Amino acid sequence: MLNRRIRTSLPILYKLLEAEIPDNIKREKEEVQRKTSYFYNKSAKVLRPLEIGQSVTIRKEKEWEPAVVVKKWSTPRSYVVRTSNEEYRRNRKHLGESLNNPPEYNPDITPEPPCAIVDNGTKEDKVSLPLNDRNVQVTNDRPVRHRKPPIRFKVYIV
């Protein structure tokens, strides 16, 4: 048990009660760490650094959007990029190199906030339209489980 003899009421030499520490534990631990790092880093690759003004694509949720590198951030592998209307700070793994032209950026144009036209012809901010008024057809692509309720839940008329 943990490389120690259990103390008993039987007579035993005190020398035998002391733990023996193997000499090669440090070497074995380093070998395990080396193997672990080898297999962990097997698929890793070093990404090339980006230049200021380089055209890139930025990962936003599940889509890639064109952008331009504005500056390198102080933290490693981090860049400030500008899309058509906003600036973001992103890690290099969320930026892809692009051969396309960078998007046009006009600081005077700001995106219009969501709004709806009210009956009197004016705009009212942050009014959500009902789903039917947006002419959007909603489809449920997920399978539906059709359930038949148990007979004991039927309403009986006597």
Legacy VTK file of the C-alpha trace (Angstrom):
# vtk DataFile Version 3.0
C-alpha trace
ASCII
DATASET POLYDATA
POINTS 158 float
0.000 0.000 0.000
1.784 3.124 -1.292
5.094 1.271 -1.119
4.924 0.914 2.692
4.569 -2.042 4.976
1.611 -1.978 7.303
2.480 -1.548 10.970
1.376 -4.521 12.970
1.817 -5.771 16.492
4.210 -8.391 15.168
7.854 -7.641 15.742
9.524 -6.181 12.623
12.669 -4.211 11.894
12.105 -0.414 11.707
14.284 -0.371 8.622
11.648 -2.427 6.795
8.922 0.113 7.702
10.648 2.956 5.839
9.423 3.575 2.283
11.703 2.786 -0.616
11.741 5.522 -3.254
12.690 4.226 -6.702
15.370 6.231 -8.527
13.722 6.227 -11.944
10.368 7.873 -11.047
11.397 11.289 -12.365
12.673 9.784 -15.614
9.475 7.749 -16.104
7.296 10.791 -15.441
9.252 12.840 -18.011
8.889 10.007 -20.527
5.094 9.912 -20.030
4.925 13.720 -20.459
7.056 13.528 -23.615
4.789 10.864 -25.139
1.654 12.790 -24.203
2.935 16.020 -25.745
4.081 14.161 -28.878
0.649 12.694 -29.589
-1.186 15.882 -28.531
0.903 18.063 -30.870
0.866 15.561 -33.735
-1.965 17.317 -35.566
-1.067 20.863 -34.491
0.344 23.257 -37.046
1.842 26.722 -36.842
-0.241 29.327 -38.663
1.572 31.998 -40.630
1.443 35.511 -39.138
-0.783 38.031 -40.927
0.280 41.405 -42.306
-1.538 44.698 -41.665
-3.922 45.403 -44.550
-4.079 41.741 -45.583
-7.426 40.420 -46.746
-8.769 37.678 -44.473
-11.992 35.914 -43.647
-13.308 36.082 -40.103
-15.153 33.242 -38.408
-18.492 34.520 -37.091
-20.543 31.725 -35.560
-20.681 29.160 -38.391
-19.978 31.463 -41.337
-16.854 33.097 -42.763
-17.092 36.828 -43.544
-14.506 38.901 -45.482
-12.402 41.328 -43.443
-9.102 43.268 -43.367
-6.352 43.103 -40.738
-6.131 46.521 -39.039
-3.403 45.847 -36.450
-1.680 43.151 -34.430
-2.886 42.967 -30.828
-0.525 42.798 -27.858
-1.424 39.203 -27.014
0.153 36.438 -29.113
-1.619 35.362 -32.335
-4.314 38.016 -31.855
-5.364 40.572 -34.480
-7.835 43.434 -34.862
-9.817 42.996 -38.081
-12.408 45.196 -39.741
-15.422 43.861 -41.598
-17.685 46.067 -43.724
-19.017 47.934 -40.672
-17.372 46.669 -37.432
-14.000 45.917 -35.871
-13.251 42.701 -34.000
-10.304 41.263 -32.095
-9.804 37.635 -33.041
-7.283 34.872 -32.469
-5.375 33.663 -35.531
-7.218 30.333 -35.587
-10.493 32.206 -36.225
-8.996 34.076 -39.199
-8.471 32.545 -42.604
-6.213 33.935 -45.320
-8.161 35.200 -48.308
-7.131 35.922 -51.896
-10.164 38.145 -52.504
-10.161 41.926 -52.339
-10.824 43.373 -48.885
-14.345 44.664 -48.170
-15.093 48.338 -48.550
-15.285 50.239 -45.279
-17.066 53.547 -44.923
-17.043 54.932 -41.356
-19.902 57.321 -42.218
-22.308 54.478 -42.929
-23.558 52.724 -39.839
-25.901 49.762 -39.873
-29.537 50.704 -39.416
-31.058 49.386 -36.167
-34.005 47.029 -36.458
-37.235 48.982 -36.786
-40.776 48.644 -38.060
-43.045 51.071 -39.899
-46.039 52.058 -37.801
-49.464 52.835 -39.313
-48.870 56.608 -39.319
-45.810 56.204 -41.599
-43.115 56.819 -38.969
-40.449 54.385 -37.871
-40.577 52.939 -34.410
-37.381 51.372 -33.026
-37.120 47.849 -31.691
-40.613 46.703 -32.571
-40.577 43.052 -33.440
-42.910 42.038 -36.192
-44.972 38.891 -35.815
-43.616 35.943 -37.726
-46.548 35.914 -40.182
-46.014 39.583 -41.136
-42.413 38.940 -42.185
-43.423 36.588 -45.027
-41.085 33.961 -43.683
-42.083 30.358 -44.007
-40.985 28.294 -41.026
-40.252 24.654 -41.678
-39.513 22.075 -39.077
-36.839 19.795 -40.525
-36.596 17.697 -37.410
-38.413 14.374 -37.220
-41.566 14.343 -35.146
-42.505 11.427 -32.918
-46.184 10.641 -33.191
-47.459 9.351 -29.860
-50.542 7.341 -29.156
-51.667 7.954 -25.559
-52.303 4.897 -23.380
-55.813 3.497 -23.307
-56.184 4.162 -19.588
-56.197 7.911 -20.301
-59.217 7.729 -22.630
-62.346 9.417 -21.422
-65.108 6.857 -21.132
-68.743 7.832 -21.455
-71.105 5.400 -19.732
LINES 1 159
158 0 1 2 3 4 5 6 7 8 9 10 11 12 13 14 15 16 17 18 19 20 21 22 23 24 25 26 27 28 29 30 31 32 33 34 35 36 37 38 39 40 41 42 43 44 45 46 47 48 49 50 51 52 53 54 55 56 57 58 59 60 61 62 63 64 65 66 67 68 69 70 71 72 73 74 75 76 77 78 79 80 81 82 83 84 85 86 87 88 89 90 91 92 93 94 95 96 97 98 99 100 101 102 103 104 105 106 107 108 109 110 111 112 113 114 115 116 117 118 119 120 121 122 123 124 125 126 127 128 129 130 131 132 133 134 135 136 137 138 139 140 141 142 143 144 145 146 147 148 149 150 151 152 153 154 155 156 157
